[in-house]
Amino acid sequence: MRQAFIDAPGSEFVVRQMPIPRPGPAEALIRITVATICSRTDLGAIDGLHPPHGSASAGMLPHDLRLQLGRVDHDVSRPYYPSQAHQPSAFPAVMGHEAAGIVEELGQNANDRDNLVFPDQPLAVGDRVATYRVHGGYSDYAVLTTNNLIRVPEFMSDEDASLIEPLIANYNCLRRCWSISEPQSVLILGQGCQGLFATQIARALGARMIIVSEPSRHKRQLASDFGADVALDPASSNIVHAVERLTGLAGADLVIECVGNEDAIRSVPFLVRRGGMVAQIGALTRPVTFDYGYTHFKHFMVVPVDLFHTLRDISDQVAELMELIRTAKVQPAKLISHSFGLDEIQVAFGLIRACPDELVKVAIYPM
């Protein structure tokens, strides 16, 4: 089979011929039908900033990667690093963690009730499945434990299914926020893939006013199409002052950070109301200055994605999310604008770098 690798930070993709893997007792062999590119984390891995997802799943943190690559000379966090660093090298890295496919083979215990996301829905060869934390989505085949696979119902396309991985993380974080309180005014920083997911989910969960901040005109329009009430351009207006006007000087009940950059993080304490919440979804890999004291003065809570390892851990949320997709309250596949074959993967990433304002999601089709 073909499998895409990054051999070192800054290098181009290499597609190699590799043996087709065999599933273990609680695993399934999946023929990949479509994989979607995570622009933020995949590009971060290629640039040597974000641990490749295989390494991250094994416990690697950003500071471990900085140590491996010798990028700590000007790191203000260096004196506080833990004594033990992650040992296995991050590169060469097998890439691709968002995918859908077809079950080709099942391990002997793959359908044990304890190994299934939904115990009453066993998998069969030929089933279409969505994956979570697949290792090597930019490949013809991949092996994954069945507690991270869900059968795709008829109302979902393969493209919808390929986006379950980023979508469930987003939904998990926002569902946690709504379980704490019921925010009425929501500000979403960034309208890339995760930001546009957050816009749809916040509307589905009952937010009364959704404000988004996004420099791309194209993405602001998408946000409005998906239910945003106000779409602000941070390049042409002071976002803090605009949010003050829209919320009667109070600030937003919930600020959802989906950018993962320093400017966005710095603005957060001044955008959230006293006693409000901040949902941290953006993948931030560099140390950032942040007015941490405002957690004391404004008493806001930072809510991250929950710590879960398998879809079975949050099967109730998976079921809720699939219902939102069935009722078209969340429409994942509408974010996909471009597609490429596996052998064109370097071209796909080149386009993402060249046209970041116009592209939201790019799909890779192995076959």
C-alpha positions as CSV (number, residue, x, y, z in Angstrom):
1,M,0.0,0.0,0.0
2,R,1.0,3.6,-0.3
3,Q,1.6,5.7,2.8
4,A,2.6,9.4,3.1
5,F,5.6,10.4,5.4
6,I,7.3,13.5,6.5
7,D,10.9,12.5,7.1
8,A,12.0,15.7,8.9
9,P,10.6,19.2,9.7
10,G,10.5,21.4,6.6
11,S,10.7,18.4,4.2
12,E,8.2,17.5,1.5
13,F,5.9,14.5,1.7
14,V,7.3,11.1,0.5
15,V,4.8,8.5,-0.5
16,R,6.2,5.0,0.1
17,Q,5.1,1.5,-0.6
18,M,4.5,-0.3,2.7
19,P,3.1,-3.6,3.8
20,I,-0.6,-3.6,4.4
21,P,-1.0,-4.0,8.2
22,R,-3.0,-6.8,9.9
23,P,-5.5,-6.0,12.6
24,G,-4.9,-7.2,16.2
25,P,-7.6,-8.9,18.3
26,A,-9.6,-5.7,19.1
27,E,-8.8,-3.9,15.8
28,A,-10.1,-3.5,12.3
29,L,-8.3,-3.0,9.0
30,I,-9.8,0.0,7.2
31,R,-9.4,0.9,3.6
32,I,-9.2,4.6,3.6
33,T,-11.8,6.3,1.3
34,V,-11.1,9.9,2.2
35,A,-8.9,11.8,4.6
36,T,-9.1,15.5,5.4
37,I,-6.2,17.8,6.1
38,C,-5.9,19.5,9.5
39,S,-4.3,22.7,8.4
40,R,-3.3,23.9,11.8
41,T,-1.8,20.8,13.3
42,D,-0.5,19.1,10.1
43,L,1.3,22.3,9.0
44,G,2.5,22.7,12.6
45,A,4.0,19.2,12.5
46,I,5.6,19.8,9.1
47,D,7.1,23.0,10.5
48,G,8.4,21.3,13.6
49,L,6.1,23.1,16.0
50,H,3.3,20.6,16.7
51,P,4.1,17.0,17.6
52,P,3.0,14.7,14.8
53,H,-0.2,13.1,15.9
54,G,1.3,9.6,16.3
55,S,3.8,11.1,18.7
56,A,1.2,13.3,20.5
57,S,-1.0,10.2,21.0
58,A,2.0,8.5,22.6
59,G,2.4,11.4,25.1
60,M,4.7,13.9,23.3
61,L,4.2,17.5,24.2
62,P,5.4,20.6,22.4
63,H,8.3,21.2,24.7
64,D,9.5,17.6,24.0
65,L,9.5,18.4,20.3
66,R,11.5,21.6,20.9
67,L,14.1,19.6,22.9
68,Q,14.4,17.0,20.1
69,L,14.8,19.7,17.5
70,G,17.1,21.9,19.5
71,R,14.7,24.9,19.5
72,V,14.9,26.0,23.1
73,D,17.5,28.8,23.1
74,H,15.0,31.6,23.3
75,D,12.2,29.7,25.0
76,V,11.0,31.5,28.1
77,S,9.5,28.3,29.4
78,R,12.8,26.4,29.2
79,P,13.6,26.7,33.0
80,Y,10.3,25.0,33.9
81,Y,10.5,21.9,31.6
82,P,10.0,18.5,33.4
83,S,13.1,16.5,34.0
84,Q,12.0,13.6,31.8
85,A,11.6,14.2,28.1
86,H,9.7,12.1,25.6
87,Q,12.2,9.8,24.0
88,P,11.1,8.3,20.7
89,S,11.9,10.5,17.8
90,A,9.0,12.3,16.2
91,F,10.3,11.9,12.7
92,P,9.9,10.2,10.2
93,A,6.2,10.9,10.8
94,V,3.3,9.0,9.4
95,M,0.7,11.7,8.7
96,G,-3.1,12.0,8.6
97,H,-5.4,11.7,11.6
98,E,-8.9,12.5,10.1
99,A,-10.3,9.8,7.9
100,A,-13.2,7.6,6.9
101,G,-13.1,4.2,5.3
102,I,-14.4,0.7,4.7
103,V,-13.9,-2.2,7.0
104,E,-11.8,-4.8,5.2
105,E,-10.9,-7.2,8.1
106,L,-11.8,-7.6,11.8
107,G,-9.8,-9.0,14.7
108,Q,-11.3,-11.9,16.6
109,N,-12.4,-9.7,19.5
110,A,-13.2,-6.6,17.5
111,N,-16.9,-6.9,18.1
112,D,-16.8,-7.7,21.8
113,R,-19.3,-5.4,23.5
114,D,-16.5,-3.8,25.6
115,N,-14.6,-2.9,22.4
116,L,-17.4,-1.1,20.6
117,V,-18.5,2.5,20.8
118,F,-22.1,1.4,20.6
119,P,-22.3,-2.1,22.1
120,D,-25.5,-3.0,20.1
121,Q,-23.9,-2.0,16.8
122,P,-21.3,-4.6,15.8
123,L,-19.1,-3.9,12.8
124,A,-19.0,-6.1,9.6
125,V,-16.7,-6.3,6.7
126,G,-17.9,-3.8,4.1
127,D,-19.2,-1.2,6.7
128,R,-18.4,2.4,6.1
129,V,-16.8,3.8,9.2
130,A,-15.6,7.1,10.7
131,T,-12.4,7.1,12.7
132,Y,-11.0,8.8,15.7
133,R,-7.2,9.1,16.2
134,V,-6.4,7.0,13.1
135,H,-2.6,6.7,12.6
136,G,-1.7,7.2,9.0
137,G,-4.9,8.6,7.3
138,Y,-2.8,9.6,4.3
139,S,-2.5,6.0,3.3
140,D,-4.5,3.3,1.4
141,Y,-5.1,1.3,4.6
142,A,-4.9,1.8,8.3
143,V,-5.5,-0.3,11.5
144,L,-7.5,1.1,14.4
145,T,-9.1,-0.3,17.6
146,T,-12.8,-0.6,17.2
147,N,-13.5,1.6,20.2
148,N,-12.5,4.4,17.9
149,L,-14.6,3.4,15.0
150,I,-18.3,4.2,14.3
151,R,-20.4,2.8,11.5
152,V,-21.5,5.6,9.2
153,P,-25.3,5.8,8.8
154,E,-26.9,6.4,5.4
155,F,-27.5,10.1,6.0
156,M,-23.7,10.8,6.4
157,S,-21.4,11.0,3.4
158,D,-17.8,9.7,3.6
159,E,-16.7,13.4,3.8
160,D,-18.9,14.0,6.8
161,A,-17.4,10.9,8.4
162,S,-13.9,12.0,7.8
163,L,-14.5,15.1,9.9
164,I,-15.8,13.3,13.0
165,E,-12.3,13.5,14.6
166,P,-12.0,17.3,14.7
167,L,-15.8,17.7,15.1
168,I,-16.1,15.5,18.2
169,A,-13.3,17.4,20.0
170,N,-15.1,20.7,19.3
171,Y,-18.4,19.3,20.4
172,N,-17.0,17.8,23.6
173,C,-15.5,21.1,24.6
174,L,-18.6,23.2,23.9
175,R,-20.9,20.6,25.5
176,R,-18.8,20.9,28.7
177,C,-19.3,24.7,28.6
178,W,-23.1,24.3,28.3
179,S,-23.1,21.8,31.2
180,I,-21.5,24.4,33.4
181,S,-23.9,27.2,32.4
182,E,-26.0,28.2,29.3
183,P,-24.1,31.1,27.6
184,Q,-26.3,33.4,25.7
185,S,-23.6,35.6,24.1
186,V,-20.8,33.7,22.3
187,L,-17.7,35.1,20.7
188,I,-15.7,32.8,18.4
189,L,-12.2,33.8,17.5
190,G,-11.3,32.4,14.0
191,Q,-13.5,30.9,11.4
192,G,-11.3,28.1,10.0
193,C,-12.6,24.6,10.2
194,Q,-12.9,24.5,14.0
195,G,-14.3,28.0,14.2
196,L,-17.0,27.2,11.7
197,F,-17.8,24.0,13.6
198,A,-18.1,26.0,16.8
199,T,-20.5,28.5,15.1
200,Q,-22.8,25.7,14.1
201,I,-22.6,23.9,17.4
202,A,-23.1,27.0,19.4
203,R,-26.2,27.8,17.4
204,A,-27.5,24.2,17.9
205,L,-26.9,24.3,21.6
206,G,-29.0,27.5,22.0
207,A,-26.7,30.6,21.9
208,R,-28.8,33.7,21.4
209,M,-26.1,35.9,19.9
210,I,-23.1,34.6,18.1
211,I,-20.3,37.0,17.2
212,V,-17.3,35.8,15.1
213,S,-13.9,37.4,14.4
214,E,-12.2,36.4,11.2
215,P,-10.0,38.4,8.8
216,S,-11.0,36.4,5.7
217,R,-14.0,37.8,3.9
218,H,-14.8,34.4,2.5
219,K,-14.8,32.8,5.9
220,R,-16.9,35.6,7.4
221,Q,-19.5,34.9,4.8
222,L,-19.4,31.2,5.6
223,A,-19.9,32.0,9.3
224,S,-23.0,34.1,8.5
225,D,-24.3,31.3,6.3
226,F,-23.9,28.9,9.3
227,G,-25.7,31.2,11.8
228,A,-23.4,33.9,13.1
229,D,-25.3,37.1,13.9
230,V,-22.3,39.4,13.6
231,A,-19.1,38.8,11.7
232,L,-16.2,41.1,12.6
233,D,-13.0,41.8,10.7
234,P,-10.2,42.1,13.3
235,A,-8.0,43.9,10.7
236,S,-10.4,46.8,10.4
237,S,-12.0,47.1,13.9
238,N,-11.1,46.9,17.5
239,I,-12.7,43.6,18.5
240,V,-12.7,44.3,22.2
241,H,-14.6,47.6,21.6
242,A,-17.0,46.0,19.1
243,V,-17.8,43.2,21.6
244,E,-18.4,45.8,24.3
245,R,-20.9,47.6,22.1
246,L,-22.7,44.3,21.3
247,T,-22.9,43.1,24.9
248,G,-23.7,46.3,26.7
249,L,-20.1,46.6,27.9
250,A,-20.3,43.2,29.7
251,G,-18.2,41.1,27.4
252,A,-19.2,37.7,26.0
253,D,-20.5,34.9,28.2
254,L,-18.3,32.5,26.3
255,V,-15.2,33.2,24.2
256,I,-14.3,30.2,22.0
257,E,-10.6,30.4,20.9
258,C,-10.2,28.6,17.6
259,V,-7.1,30.4,16.2
260,G,-4.2,29.2,18.3
261,N,-2.0,32.3,18.0
262,E,-0.6,34.8,20.3
263,D,-2.7,37.8,19.4
264,A,-5.9,35.9,19.8
265,I,-4.8,34.6,23.2
266,R,-3.8,38.0,24.4
267,S,-7.2,39.4,23.7
268,V,-9.2,36.8,25.6
269,P,-9.2,38.3,29.1
270,F,-10.6,41.6,27.7
271,L,-13.3,39.9,25.7
272,V,-14.9,37.6,28.2
273,R,-17.4,38.9,30.8
274,R,-16.8,38.7,34.6
275,G,-17.6,35.1,35.6
276,G,-17.7,33.9,32.0
277,M,-16.0,31.1,30.3
278,V,-13.2,30.6,27.7
279,A,-13.3,27.5,25.5
280,Q,-9.7,26.7,24.3
281,I,-9.9,24.7,21.1
282,G,-7.1,26.3,19.0
283,A,-3.8,24.3,18.9
284,L,-1.3,26.7,20.3
285,T,2.3,25.4,20.2
286,R,4.5,28.4,21.0
287,P,4.8,30.0,24.5
288,V,2.5,33.0,24.7
289,T,2.3,36.0,27.0
290,F,-1.1,36.1,28.6
291,D,-2.5,38.4,31.3
292,Y,-3.1,35.4,33.6
293,G,-4.0,37.7,36.6
294,Y,-7.4,38.4,34.9
295,T,-8.5,34.9,35.9
296,H,-8.4,36.4,39.4
297,F,-9.9,39.8,38.7
298,K,-12.6,38.6,36.3
299,H,-13.2,35.1,37.7
300,F,-13.5,33.4,34.3
301,M,-13.1,29.7,33.7
302,V,-11.0,28.2,31.0
303,V,-12.6,25.0,29.6
304,P,-10.4,22.7,27.4
305,V,-11.4,19.6,25.4
306,D,-12.0,16.8,27.9
307,L,-9.4,14.1,28.4
308,F,-10.8,11.1,26.6
309,H,-8.9,8.4,24.7
310,T,-11.6,6.6,22.7
311,L,-15.0,7.4,21.2
312,R,-16.4,4.8,23.6
313,D,-15.5,7.1,26.5
314,I,-17.9,9.7,25.2
315,S,-20.4,7.5,23.2
316,D,-23.3,9.6,24.4
317,Q,-21.7,12.7,22.8
318,V,-21.0,10.8,19.6
319,A,-24.7,9.9,19.4
320,E,-25.8,13.5,20.0
321,L,-23.4,14.8,17.4
322,M,-24.6,12.3,14.8
323,E,-28.2,13.5,15.5
324,L,-27.1,17.1,14.8
325,I,-25.6,16.0,11.5
326,R,-28.8,14.0,10.7
327,T,-30.9,17.1,11.3
328,A,-28.5,19.3,9.3
329,K,-27.8,21.5,12.3
330,V,-24.2,20.7,11.8
331,Q,-23.0,20.2,8.2
332,P,-19.4,19.0,8.1
333,A,-18.9,18.2,4.4
334,K,-19.9,21.8,3.4
335,L,-16.4,22.9,4.6
336,I,-14.6,20.8,2.0
337,S,-13.7,22.9,-1.0
338,H,-10.8,21.1,-2.7
339,S,-9.8,17.5,-3.2
340,F,-6.6,15.7,-4.4
341,G,-5.3,12.2,-4.8
342,L,-2.8,10.7,-2.4
343,D,0.0,11.1,-4.9
344,E,-0.9,14.8,-5.1
345,I,-0.6,15.4,-1.4
346,Q,2.3,17.8,-1.6
347,V,0.4,19.9,-4.1
348,A,-2.6,20.0,-1.7
349,F,-0.4,21.3,1.2
350,G,1.2,23.9,-1.2
351,L,-2.3,25.2,-2.0
352,I,-3.2,25.5,1.7
353,R,-0.1,27.6,2.3
354,A,-0.7,29.7,-0.7
355,C,-4.4,30.4,-0.2
356,P,-5.1,30.3,3.5
357,D,-7.9,32.8,3.4
358,E,-9.9,30.9,0.8
359,L,-9.6,27.3,1.9
360,V,-11.2,25.7,4.9
361,K,-10.9,22.0,4.4
362,V,-9.0,19.9,1.8
363,A,-9.8,16.2,1.2
364,I,-7.3,13.5,0.1
365,Y,-8.7,10.5,-1.8
366,P,-6.3,7.6,-1.8
367,M,-8.2,5.5,-4.4
